[in-house]
């Protein structure tokens, strides 16, 4: 799941981006509102983290434009402003959650998981397929009674597949969910990840539809 971070503070932006990448989330980081608007026009995101105090277009203006453009990605406002009026305005403009700085990265990650579940119509925090369950809070997957800990990339791929069991994802779609814009992606990167996961979970854990892509069973 790809995340758009819109934050003009270099220290906060660097720390948040690194922490999310370490947890397996690809992150595109923009430092002003216009960059954010341009980004969502060419890339779909699983979640957007939006600061309010941005240069040029402020966060409220960006949020209004996102919702007027029918951008469906859930938005978490991250800001130093803690006034109730700001929270109300943000939520009324279409934000899905509100987090006041300073915050712990673990809380941010939990809030991301929660808004993504809601946006995908999933109530259970543990994702389920026919014979597997994935706990995003621990990056652990259970199959046939055995628990496996996934690497960041492995988690990103399985999270994408298990949010939509039964849906076939092409190579390009998986790359967009797993890698950020500035990352170099080898031509066989997805195949390598799937091979690694099949060795860990079993060769039939991920199905291949020849010429189309990969899926996990419902």
N, C-alpha and C positions, 0 to 999 in steps of 0.2 A: 504494500500500500504506500503510495507516494504522498508526501506531505509538502505543502507550501508554507514556508516560514516567512512572514513579513515583519521585519524588525530592523530598525535603524541603529540600534546600539550594538557596536561590534563585539563587545565582551559577551553580552547576553546571547547574541546571535550565534557566535562561535561555540559557546558552551552548549546551547540547546541543540544546534545542528549535530555536533559531535556525539552528544548523548543519545540522540534519536538514531543516528547512523550506527552506533555501537549496539543498539537494540534491534537492528535489522530494517529500519525504515529509511528508504531513500528520501532525501530532503533537498528541495530547491529553495534557496534563500534569496529573498529580494529585500532591498533596503528602502524602498519608497512605494507609495501607493500606485503610481502609474505602472511601475514594473510588475506589480501584482496583477493589475487588470490585464496587462499584455500577456502575462504568463497563463492565466486561466483561459484565454482565448485559444491557446494552442496545445494545452495539456490538461488532462483530467486529473483531479487530485482526490485522494481519499479523505483528506482533512486539511483545513487551512488554519494556521495560527497567526492571528492578526493583532499587531500592536495598534494602539490608538494614536499615539503621538508621533505620527510619521511626517516627514517633510513633503511639501506639495499637497497631495490629497491626504487628508487625515484618515484614520481608521474608520470612522463613521461614514465618510464619503465613499470609501472603498467598499464597505459592507453594503451600503445602499445600492451601489452600482452592480455588485455581485448578484444581489437578489433581484434587481430589476432585469438583469440579463439571464435570470433563471439558472444560475450556476448552482447545482444541487449539493456541492460539497459542504459538509458540516463545518461551521466556523467557531473556533474558540478564541475569544478576545483575551489577549495577555497584555496587561497594562499596569502601570504604577498608580493609576487613578482608582480610588476605592469608594468614591461617592455613590450613594444609592441611585442618584439620578443618572449617572453614567451607565450603571448596570441596566437600569430600566430601558434607557434609550437604545443600548446595544441589543438587548433581547428583543425589543419591539422592532428593530430594524432587520432582525432575522438571525442574530447570533444564536448558537446552540448552547454555549457555555461561556463562563467568565472566570478568569483566573488572575488574581492580583499579585504583582511582583512585590517582594521576592517570593518565589515558589520553589518547591522541590521538583526535580525532574521526574521522580517516581509518581508524584501526584499528577503532573502534566501527562505522563504516559497513561495513567489510569483514566484520566478524563478523555484522552484521545480514544482509548479503547471503548469507552462508554458511548461517545457520540457516534463513532463508526458503527457500533452495534445498532444503535437506534436508527441511523440512516439506512441501514441494510435490513431493517425489520427483524433483527435478531435480539431476543430478550436474554437468552442464556449467555453468560460471559465465556463459557467453554464452547468452542465450535465443534460441531459433530458432522461426520459423514457416516457411511454405512458401517464401517468397522474401525474408525479412528476418532479420537477426540483431541483437540488442540487447546491448550490453556495459554492464552496470550500473556497472562501475567507472569508466567514462569518460562515461556518458550519451550514447554515440554509437550510432547505428543504421546498418546497412549494407543497402542495397537495390540490386540490379542493379549491383554493383561500386562504387557511390558511397557515401561515408561522410557522414553528417549528424550535427551536434551538436544535441541537443535542449535546450530550456529545462527548468527544473525541473518545471513543470506538464505539458509535453509528455512528459517522461520518465515521470512518475507515471502518466499515462494509458496509454502504450505498455507500461510494465512490467506494469500490471494485465492488459492484454489478452494480452500475450505469455507471461505465466505460465500462461495457460489458453487456448492457441490453439484456435479452433473453438467456444469458449463465448461465448454472447451475453450481454452486460452491458447492463442497463437504465440509463437516465439516473441514477436514484437510486443504483444500485450503484456507478456510476463516481464520482458525487459523494462517496459515503462513503469511497472509496479515495483520493480526491485532495484533499479539503478537511477541515480540522479543525473541531471544534465551534464555535469562536469566529470563524470566517471567514464573511463574507457571500458568498453564492453567487448570482450573477445567473442568471435563469431560462434564459438561452441560453449559459451558460458552457461546458457540455460540447460543444455544437454549434460554438461558436467555436474551442475547442481542436482538435476533429476537422477543422474547415475549415483551420486553420493547418497541421496535420500532413499533410493531403492535398495542400495546396499545396507542401509541402516534399518529401514522399515519393512523391506520385502519388495521383490520385483514387481508385484501387482498392486502396490500401494498407489502408484500413479499410472493411469492408463494413457496410452498414446493412440490418437486417432490419426492414422497416416495421412499426411498432407494437410492436416488441420491444426493439430496441437495436442494439448494434454488436459486431463481432468482427473478429479477424484470422484468416486461413485457417491450418489446420494445416500 
